Amino acid sequence: MTTRLDRSPHMTVAEFFKDLTLPTMPEVAHELIRSLNEEDVPVTHLRDAVARDPALAVQLLRLANSAHYGNRQKVSNLEEAINRVGMNQVRALALASCFNDAFPVSPGLDRESFWRASQARGGLSQWLAHGIGSDSEQAWLTGFMVRVGELLMGMKSPSSVIEFERQPQAPGERWQREEALLGLTEGQVSAELARCWNFPDAMIQALDAAANPMAAQPFSRLGAVLHVAELLAAAPEANAGAVDDLPADVLAALAVDAGWMVERLPQAQRYLDASRLH
């Protein structure tokens, strides 16, 4: 399946953001994003960042002591909790919590389902990026960010979000509906938000290209990863049939063979589990 999008005349990015009050990114989120680009981040660094947000600290401790991690001895401090759940899970929990607080509730949007979907896209992006030798940490965060633009769409045009959330969506249809109603995709909106928040250029370009990576100039390898992750996440099942439906030109641009993906799909569950909130 190949999704082709042409920019509709409804709204430009500049028009979308005109008079729109952007949420402020919490400092703890900034700290966690900066840590993605650092090698061997000390646990104490993340511990201190999380400790500044008491509600987040409680969530982390609850997660570390949940049944998901087995019936092991209870942990009672943040450093032990981080070591148990892992860096990626801490970032997932923290960023979802920060973003959830930063954006108002959008009518027609189930926030719990929304963040689960964001986690799935982050996990699949990380899995594919790792498999092709790209930066998997950056891919996880960028995949997680793709749908955040829909929260801004809810601020700008609540009725549009209600409209494109109310119907079932086959892989790729979300982009088509967003284009039809607003002239922009959630990835393009996320890209501009990332620009305002001083995210790395590679992430901004990838978000902007996610819906149609083959049209991006220059080509964004990460954008193509996001495209594939979205289509797999939106498929009823991540199986051989879902891989067969992926756009051949995007896979070719990534130098990925469909058979190679099918063989490795069982590994994807590990990345999804690691990035899912509990």
C-alpha positions in Angstrom: 0.0 0.0 0.0 1.3 3.4 -0.9 -0.2 6.5 0.7 0.1 9.6 -1.5 -0.8 13.0 0.0 -1.0 16.3 -1.8 -1.2 19.4 0.4 -4.8 20.7 0.3 -5.5 24.4 0.3 -7.4 24.4 3.6 -4.6 25.6 5.9 -0.9 26.2 5.9 1.3 25.5 8.8 1.7 29.2 9.5 -2.1 29.7 9.5 -2.5 26.8 11.8 -0.2 28.1 14.4 -1.4 31.7 14.1 -3.0 32.8 17.4 -2.5 29.3 18.8 -1.1 29.3 22.4 1.5 26.5 22.6 1.9 24.6 25.8 5.2 25.0 27.6 7.3 21.9 27.6 8.1 20.9 31.3 11.7 21.1 32.2 11.7 17.4 33.2 10.7 16.5 29.6 13.5 18.7 28.3 16.0 16.9 30.5 14.8 13.5 29.3 15.0 14.5 25.7 18.5 15.9 26.1 19.6 12.6 27.7 18.7 10.7 24.5 21.8 12.3 22.8 24.1 11.5 25.7 26.0 8.2 26.0 26.0 6.3 29.3 23.5 8.7 31.0 23.9 8.2 34.8 20.9 6.8 36.6 21.3 9.7 39.1 20.7 12.2 36.3 17.3 10.7 35.4 16.5 10.2 39.1 17.1 13.8 39.9 14.9 14.9 36.9 12.0 12.7 37.9 12.3 13.7 41.5 11.4 17.2 40.6 7.9 16.0 39.6 6.3 14.2 42.6 3.3 12.9 40.6 5.7 11.4 38.1 7.8 9.9 40.8 4.7 8.1 42.3 3.8 6.8 38.8 7.3 5.4 38.3 7.4 3.6 41.7 3.9 2.2 41.0 5.1 0.9 37.6 8.3 -0.6 39.0 6.3 -2.5 41.6 3.6 -3.6 39.2 2.8 -7.2 38.2 4.4 -6.6 34.8 7.8 -6.9 36.5 7.0 -10.0 38.4 6.7 -10.8 42.1 10.1 -9.4 43.0 11.0 -7.5 46.1 9.3 -4.1 46.2 11.4 -1.1 45.4 11.0 2.1 47.4 13.3 4.6 45.8 13.6 6.2 42.3 17.1 4.9 41.5 16.0 1.3 42.1 12.8 1.9 40.1 14.8 3.2 37.1 17.1 0.3 37.2 14.2 -2.1 37.2 12.1 -0.6 34.4 14.9 0.7 32.2 15.7 4.1 30.7 13.3 3.9 27.8 10.3 3.1 30.0 11.2 6.0 32.3 11.3 8.3 29.3 8.0 6.9 28.0 6.3 7.3 31.3 7.7 10.8 31.9 7.0 12.2 28.5 3.5 10.8 28.3 2.8 12.3 31.7 4.3 15.7 30.8 2.5 15.9 27.5 -0.7 14.8 28.9 -0.6 17.6 31.5 0.6 20.1 28.9 -2.4 19.7 26.5 -6.1 20.3 27.2 -8.4 17.4 26.8 -9.8 17.2 23.2 -13.4 16.3 22.7 -13.8 13.0 21.0 -10.3 11.8 21.8 -9.7 9.0 24.3 -6.5 10.1 26.0 -5.6 6.6 27.3 -6.0 5.1 23.8 -4.1 8.0 22.3 -1.1 7.5 24.5 -1.1 3.8 24.0 -1.1 4.4 20.2 1.8 6.8 20.7 3.7 4.2 22.6 3.1 1.6 19.9 4.5 3.9 17.2 7.5 4.7 19.3 8.2 1.0 20.0 7.8 0.0 16.3 10.0 2.9 15.2 12.6 1.8 17.6 12.4 -1.8 16.5 12.8 -0.9 12.8 15.5 1.6 13.3 17.5 -0.9 15.4 17.1 -3.5 12.7 18.4 -1.2 9.9 21.3 0.2 12.0 19.8 3.7 12.6 19.6 5.5 15.9 16.9 3.6 17.8 16.7 5.9 20.7 16.0 8.9 18.5 13.5 6.8 16.5 11.6 5.9 19.6 11.1 9.5 20.7 10.3 10.7 17.2 7.8 7.9 16.7 6.2 8.7 20.1 5.9 12.4 19.0 4.1 11.8 15.6 0.6 11.8 17.0 1.1 14.7 19.4 0.1 17.0 16.6 -3.4 15.8 16.9 -3.6 17.3 20.4 -2.8 20.7 18.8 -5.5 20.0 16.2 -7.9 19.5 19.0 -7.0 22.9 20.4 -7.3 24.5 16.9 -10.3 22.7 15.5 -12.1 20.3 18.0 -14.8 19.4 15.5 -12.2 18.1 13.0 -10.7 15.8 15.6 -14.2 14.5 16.5 -14.8 13.9 12.8 -11.6 11.9 12.0 -11.7 10.0 15.3 -15.3 8.8 15.0 -14.7 6.3 12.2 -12.5 3.2 12.0 -9.3 3.9 10.2 -7.3 1.5 8.0 -3.5 2.1 7.8 -2.8 5.5 6.2 -6.4 6.7 6.4 -5.7 9.0 9.4 -3.4 11.1 7.3 -5.9 11.3 4.5 -8.7 12.4 6.8 -6.5 15.0 8.4 -5.5 16.3 5.0 -9.1 16.4 3.8 -10.3 18.3 6.9 -7.4 20.6 7.8 -4.9 20.4 4.9 -2.2 19.2 7.3 -1.3 15.9 8.9 -0.6 15.4 12.6 3.1 14.8 11.8 3.4 18.2 10.1 1.9 19.8 13.1 4.2 17.8 15.4 7.1 18.9 13.3 6.4 22.6 13.9 5.8 22.0 17.6 9.2 20.2 17.8 10.8 23.2 16.0 9.3 25.6 18.6 10.6 23.3 21.4 14.1 23.2 19.8 14.2 19.5 19.0 17.0 18.3 16.7 16.6 19.1 13.0 16.6 15.4 12.1 13.5 14.8 14.2 11.7 17.8 12.8 12.4 16.8 9.2 11.3 13.2 10.0 8.0 14.3 11.6 7.3 16.5 8.6 8.0 13.7 6.2 6.2 10.9 8.1 3.0 10.8 6.0 4.8 10.9 2.6 8.5 10.2 3.0 9.2 9.7 -0.7 8.2 13.3 -1.4 10.6 14.8 1.2 13.6 16.7 -0.1 16.1 15.7 1.1 15.0 12.2 1.9 14.5 11.5 5.6 15.4 8.0 6.5 13.9 8.5 9.9 10.7 9.9 8.3 10.4 6.6 6.3 10.9 4.6 9.5 8.0 6.6 11.1 5.8 5.9 8.0 6.3 2.2 8.2 5.8 2.2 12.0 2.5 4.0 11.6 1.2 1.6 9.0 2.2 -1.4 11.1 0.7 0.1 14.2 -2.6 0.8 12.5 -2.9 -2.6 11.0 -5.2 -5.1 12.7 -2.2 -7.4 13.4 1.5 -6.9 12.9 1.9 -10.0 10.7 3.1 -11.1 7.3 -0.1 -9.6 5.7 0.6 -6.2 7.2 4.1 -6.3 5.8 2.8 -7.3 2.4 0.7 -4.1 2.4 3.6 -1.8 3.1 4.7 0.5 0.3 7.4 -1.1 -1.7 9.1 2.2 -2.6 9.5 3.1 1.0 10.9 -0.3 1.9 13.3 0.0 -1.0 14.5 3.4 0.1 15.2 2.0 3.5 16.9 -1.1 1.9 14.6 -3.3 3.8 13.4 -6.6 2.4 9.8 -7.6 3.2 10.9 -11.2 4.0 13.5 -9.8 6.4 10.8 -7.8 8.2 8.4 -10.8 8.5 11.2 -12.9 10.0 11.9 -10.3 12.6 8.4 -9.2 13.5 8.2 -11.4 16.6 11.1 -9.2 18.0 8.8 -6.2 17.6 6.7 -7.3 20.6 9.7 -6.8 22.9 10.0 -3.2 21.8 6.2 -2.6 22.2 6.3 -4.1 25.7 9.2 -2.0 26.6 7.5 1.2 25.6 4.0 0.5 26.8 2.6 2.3 29.9 1.1 0.1 32.6 
